[in-house]
């Protein structure tokens, strides 16, 4: 599982590529642990 810091890096990286990272909607990424 990713740590919060790593998750933040992932979000930034995805934003860089124009991919919107969304949690708390219809589905969660496989590496997101609620």
PDB file with one MODEL, atoms N, CA, C and O in Angstrom:
MODEL        1
ATOM      1  N   UNK A   1       0.837  -1.206   0.000  1.00  0.00           N
ATOM      2  CA  UNK A   1       0.000   0.000   0.000  1.00  0.00           C
ATOM      3  C   UNK A   1       0.870   1.254   0.000  1.00  0.00           C
ATOM      4  O   UNK A   1       1.924   1.303   0.634  1.00  0.00           O
ATOM      5  N   UNK A   2       0.410   2.244  -0.714  1.00  0.00           N
ATOM      6  CA  UNK A   2       1.156   3.497  -0.776  1.00  0.00           C
ATOM      7  C   UNK A   2       0.977   4.288   0.506  1.00  0.00           C
ATOM      8  O   UNK A   2      -0.085   4.263   1.129  1.00  0.00           O
ATOM      9  N   UNK A   3       2.026   4.987   0.887  1.00  0.00           N
ATOM     10  CA  UNK A   3       1.922   5.889   2.035  1.00  0.00           C
ATOM     11  C   UNK A   3       1.402   7.232   1.545  1.00  0.00           C
ATOM     12  O   UNK A   3       1.527   7.544   0.361  1.00  0.00           O
ATOM     13  N   UNK A   4       0.820   8.035   2.434  1.00  0.00           N
ATOM     14  CA  UNK A   4       0.253   9.343   2.055  1.00  0.00           C
ATOM     15  C   UNK A   4       1.224  10.191   1.240  1.00  0.00           C
ATOM     16  O   UNK A   4       0.818  10.818   0.261  1.00  0.00           O
ATOM     17  N   UNK A   5       2.489  10.220   1.624  1.00  0.00           N
ATOM     18  CA  UNK A   5       3.469  11.020   0.883  1.00  0.00           C
ATOM     19  C   UNK A   5       3.615  10.505  -0.538  1.00  0.00           C
ATOM     20  O   UNK A   5       3.634  11.283  -1.491  1.00  0.00           O
ATOM     21  N   UNK A   6       3.719   9.185  -0.673  1.00  0.00           N
ATOM     22  CA  UNK A   6       3.854   8.585  -1.992  1.00  0.00           C
ATOM     23  C   UNK A   6       2.604   8.840  -2.819  1.00  0.00           C
ATOM     24  O   UNK A   6       2.678   9.096  -4.020  1.00  0.00           O
ATOM     25  N   UNK A   7       1.462   8.768  -2.160  1.00  0.00           N
ATOM     26  CA  UNK A   7       0.197   8.991  -2.845  1.00  0.00           C
ATOM     27  C   UNK A   7       0.151  10.397  -3.413  1.00  0.00           C
ATOM     28  O   UNK A   7      -0.341  10.614  -4.520  1.00  0.00           O
ATOM     29  N   UNK A   8       0.670  11.355  -2.643  1.00  0.00           N
ATOM     30  CA  UNK A   8       0.697  12.738  -3.094  1.00  0.00           C
ATOM     31  C   UNK A   8       1.574  12.873  -4.335  1.00  0.00           C
ATOM     32  O   UNK A   8       1.242  13.607  -5.266  1.00  0.00           O
ATOM     33  N   UNK A   9       2.692  12.159  -4.338  1.00  0.00           N
ATOM     34  CA  UNK A   9       3.590  12.180  -5.495  1.00  0.00           C
ATOM     35  C   UNK A   9       2.887  11.601  -6.716  1.00  0.00           C
ATOM     36  O   UNK A   9       3.009  12.115  -7.828  1.00  0.00           O
ATOM     37  N   UNK A  10       2.154  10.529  -6.484  1.00  0.00           N
ATOM     38  CA  UNK A  10       1.430   9.876  -7.579  1.00  0.00           C
ATOM     39  C   UNK A  10       0.400  10.828  -8.168  1.00  0.00           C
ATOM     40  O   UNK A  10       0.266  10.938  -9.386  1.00  0.00           O
ATOM     41  N   UNK A  11      -0.328  11.516  -7.291  1.00  0.00           N
ATOM     42  CA  UNK A  11      -1.340  12.471  -7.752  1.00  0.00           C
ATOM     43  C   UNK A  11      -0.695  13.555  -8.603  1.00  0.00           C
ATOM     44  O   UNK A  11      -1.212  13.913  -9.661  1.00  0.00           O
ATOM     45  N   UNK A  12       0.442  14.078  -8.135  1.00  0.00           N
ATOM     46  CA  UNK A  12       1.145  15.129  -8.879  1.00  0.00           C
ATOM     47  C   UNK A  12       1.594  14.611 -10.233  1.00  0.00           C
ATOM     48  O   UNK A  12       1.454  15.295 -11.247  1.00  0.00           O
ATOM     49  N   UNK A  13       2.135  13.399 -10.246  1.00  0.00           N
ATOM     50  CA  UNK A  13       2.627  12.801 -11.481  1.00  0.00           C
ATOM     51  C   UNK A  13       1.485  12.618 -12.480  1.00  0.00           C
ATOM     52  O   UNK A  13       1.635  12.907 -13.667  1.00  0.00           O
ATOM     53  N   UNK A  14       0.343  12.135 -11.988  1.00  0.00           N
ATOM     54  CA  UNK A  14      -0.796  11.921 -12.874  1.00  0.00           C
ATOM     55  C   UNK A  14      -1.315  13.247 -13.407  1.00  0.00           C
ATOM     56  O   UNK A  14      -1.698  13.347 -14.573  1.00  0.00           O
ATOM     57  N   UNK A  15      -1.328  14.266 -12.552  1.00  0.00           N
ATOM     58  CA  UNK A  15      -1.805  15.579 -12.966  1.00  0.00           C
ATOM     59  C   UNK A  15      -0.916  16.118 -14.077  1.00  0.00           C
ATOM     60  O   UNK A  15      -1.379  16.798 -14.992  1.00  0.00           O
ATOM     61  N   UNK A  16       0.369  15.801 -13.978  1.00  0.00           N
ATOM     62  CA  UNK A  16       1.355  16.228 -14.967  1.00  0.00           C
ATOM     63  C   UNK A  16       0.968  15.697 -16.347  1.00  0.00           C
ATOM     64  O   UNK A  16       1.140  16.382 -17.355  1.00  0.00           O
ATOM     65  N   UNK A  17       0.449  14.485 -16.382  1.00  0.00           N
ATOM     66  CA  UNK A  17       0.089  13.857 -17.646  1.00  0.00           C
ATOM     67  C   UNK A  17      -1.364  14.111 -18.029  1.00  0.00           C
ATOM     68  O   UNK A  17      -1.870  13.536 -18.992  1.00  0.00           O
ATOM     69  N   UNK A  18      -2.032  14.977 -17.269  1.00  0.00           N
ATOM     70  CA  UNK A  18      -3.408  15.323 -17.610  1.00  0.00           C
ATOM     71  C   UNK A  18      -4.412  14.269 -17.190  1.00  0.00           C
ATOM     72  O   UNK A  18      -5.544  14.247 -17.674  1.00  0.00           O
ATOM     73  N   UNK A  19      -3.998  13.408 -16.299  1.00  0.00           N
ATOM     74  CA  UNK A  19      -4.923  12.389 -15.799  1.00  0.00           C
ATOM     75  C   UNK A  19      -5.466  12.855 -14.458  1.00  0.00           C
ATOM     76  O   UNK A  19      -4.705  13.225 -13.565  1.00  0.00           O
ATOM     77  N   UNK A  20      -6.760  12.835 -14.326  1.00  0.00           N
ATOM     78  CA  UNK A  20      -7.370  13.269 -13.071  1.00  0.00           C
ATOM     79  C   UNK A  20      -7.519  12.064 -12.154  1.00  0.00           C
ATOM     80  O   UNK A  20      -8.143  11.060 -12.498  1.00  0.00           O
ATOM     81  N   UNK A  21      -6.925  12.199 -10.978  1.00  0.00           N
ATOM     82  CA  UNK A  21      -6.951  11.123  -9.990  1.00  0.00           C
ATOM     83  C   UNK A  21      -8.072  11.411  -9.006  1.00  0.00           C
ATOM     84  O   UNK A  21      -8.043  12.420  -8.302  1.00  0.00           O
ATOM     85  N   UNK A  22      -9.062  10.523  -8.958  1.00  0.00           N
ATOM     86  CA  UNK A  22     -10.217  10.787  -8.120  1.00  0.00           C
ATOM     87  C   UNK A  22     -10.429   9.651  -7.126  1.00  0.00           C
ATOM     88  O   UNK A  22     -10.367   8.473  -7.478  1.00  0.00           O
ATOM     89  N   UNK A  23     -10.679  10.034  -5.877  1.00  0.00           N
ATOM     90  CA  UNK A  23     -11.034   9.038  -4.865  1.00  0.00           C
ATOM     91  C   UNK A  23     -12.357   9.449  -4.236  1.00  0.00           C
ATOM     92  O   UNK A  23     -12.742  10.617  -4.282  1.00  0.00           O
ATOM     93  N   UNK A  24     -13.040   8.492  -3.656  1.00  0.00           N
ATOM     94  CA  UNK A  24     -14.297   8.785  -2.982  1.00  0.00           C
ATOM     95  C   UNK A  24     -15.472   8.893  -3.935  1.00  0.00           C
ATOM     96  O   UNK A  24     -16.525   9.404  -3.553  1.00  0.00           O
ATOM     97  N   UNK A  25     -15.318   8.420  -5.176  1.00  0.00           N
ATOM     98  CA  UNK A  25     -16.448   8.440  -6.120  1.00  0.00           C
ATOM     99  C   UNK A  25     -16.920   7.003  -6.368  1.00  0.00           C
ATOM    100  O   UNK A  25     -17.043   6.217  -5.429  1.00  0.00           O
ATOM    101  N   UNK A  26     -17.183   6.665  -7.631  1.00  0.00           N
ATOM    102  CA  UNK A  26     -17.722   5.344  -7.944  1.00  0.00           C
ATOM    103  C   UNK A  26     -16.740   4.232  -7.584  1.00  0.00           C
ATOM    104  O   UNK A  26     -17.147   3.172  -7.108  1.00  0.00           O
ATOM    105  N   UNK A  27     -15.462   4.470  -7.807  1.00  0.00           N
ATOM    106  CA  UNK A  27     -14.478   3.413  -7.581  1.00  0.00           C
ATOM    107  C   UNK A  27     -13.206   3.990  -6.984  1.00  0.00           C
ATOM    108  O   UNK A  27     -12.980   5.200  -7.018  1.00  0.00           O
ATOM    109  N   UNK A  28     -12.376   3.105  -6.436  1.00  0.00           N
ATOM    110  CA  UNK A  28     -11.094   3.508  -5.852  1.00  0.00           C
ATOM    111  C   UNK A  28      -9.974   2.837  -6.642  1.00  0.00           C
ATOM    112  O   UNK A  28     -10.128   1.715  -7.126  1.00  0.00           O
ATOM    113  N   UNK A  29      -8.868   3.523  -6.763  1.00  0.00           N
ATOM    114  CA  UNK A  29      -7.705   2.859  -7.373  1.00  0.00           C
ATOM    115  C   UNK A  29      -7.331   1.619  -6.563  1.00  0.00           C
ATOM    116  O   UNK A  29      -7.586   1.562  -5.360  1.00  0.00           O
ATOM    117  N   UNK A  30      -6.742   0.649  -7.207  1.00  0.00           N
ATOM    118  CA  UNK A  30      -6.424  -0.604  -6.530  1.00  0.00           C
ATOM    119  C   UNK A  30      -5.470  -0.380  -5.365  1.00  0.00           C
ATOM    120  O   UNK A  30      -5.512  -1.125  -4.386  1.00  0.00           O
ATOM    121  N   UNK A  31      -4.617   0.627  -5.450  1.00  0.00           N
ATOM    122  CA  UNK A  31      -3.640   0.839  -4.391  1.00  0.00           C
ATOM    123  C   UNK A  31      -4.136   1.810  -3.334  1.00  0.00           C
ATOM    124  O   UNK A  31      -3.379   2.216  -2.453  1.00  0.00           O
ATOM    125  N   UNK A  32      -5.422   2.187  -3.421  1.00  0.00           N
ATOM    126  CA  UNK A  32      -5.971   3.104  -2.416  1.00  0.00           C
ATOM    127  C   UNK A  32      -6.615   2.303  -1.300  1.00  0.00           C
ATOM    128  O   UNK A  32      -7.521   1.508  -1.550  1.00  0.00           O
ATOM    129  N   UNK A  33      -6.157   2.504  -0.070  1.00  0.00           N
ATOM    130  CA  UNK A  33      -6.699   1.754   1.059  1.00  0.00           C
ATOM    131  C   UNK A  33      -7.446   2.678   2.001  1.00  0.00           C
ATOM    132  O   UNK A  33      -6.816   3.485   2.683  1.00  0.00           O
ATOM    133  N   UNK A  34      -8.767   2.589   2.062  1.00  0.00           N
ATOM    134  CA  UNK A  34      -9.587   3.458   2.913  1.00  0.00           C
ATOM    135  C   UNK A  34      -9.556   3.046   4.384  1.00  0.00           C
ATOM    136  O   UNK A  34     -10.198   3.685   5.218  1.00  0.00           O
TER     137      UNK A  34
ENDMDL
END
